[in-house]
């Protein structure tokens, strides 16, 4: 008669040298079934969302800088925009404003826009918490390519900017800073993009650049003045405001004042429209 090999178990019913005990295994299967039947097991989408939330670093503000590079902006004017943003982040007053926030840091990204389907991310999300990180952000803008396209799609810029939030950072406020010198003439209705962004809690601030050379009278009669257009059709959300640069030469000062106000906790308490002169 063949002998059956006896298996040795320890005092809690666990097979010596092997995995969990029979009792533990039954308990785990029972627990798994309870969670499954109760809908308590996280789906892959939920798990991904949890991981993403844990990965996002808290900051005072998530700020998206959206810069118009349509054909109405000539190379000299485009350079004034780029250098204006770069110079603003080198200003000690702006850096002090960032460091004096509740968390002492903001996250900023920089992209250019034109036609409904043309948005180019030039500087990815960057955490700024002092002079060194601010200088690195400015240097990245300095080194970014300069390109010009055709049309002006503010709606496309808002849609693209809205998609950038929540990737690596979580701000107490989410702000889109749109600078431009023309009205929406490409892509979907601006009102739709604006409403969807505001519904998400995003603040839309504007920086309208006025051309010192007035347009022909017949054209001026067809369009609303740009500062009024940005005030009525572009900006929106809690505490939103418009900075008006009276010509591209005033852009640098307008940018600095605007960002200092955007990072301030009570920035929305100021006037709805401000003006900067060269």
Buried (B, 14 or more C-beta within 10 A) or exposed (E): EEEEEEEEEEEEEBEEEEEEBEEEEEEEEEEEEEEEEEEEEEEEEEEEEEEEEEEBEEBBBBBBBBBBBBEBBEEEBBEBBBBBBBBBBBBEEBBEBBBEBEBEBBBBBBBBBBBBEBBBBBBEBBBBBBBEBBBBBBBBBEEBEEEBBBBBBBBBBBBBBBEBBBBBBBBEBBBBBBBBBBBBBBBBEBEEBBEBBBEEEBBBBBBBBBBEEEEEEEEEEEEEEBBBBBBEBBBBBEBBBBBBBBBBBBBBBBBBBBBBBBBBEEBBEEEEBBBBEE
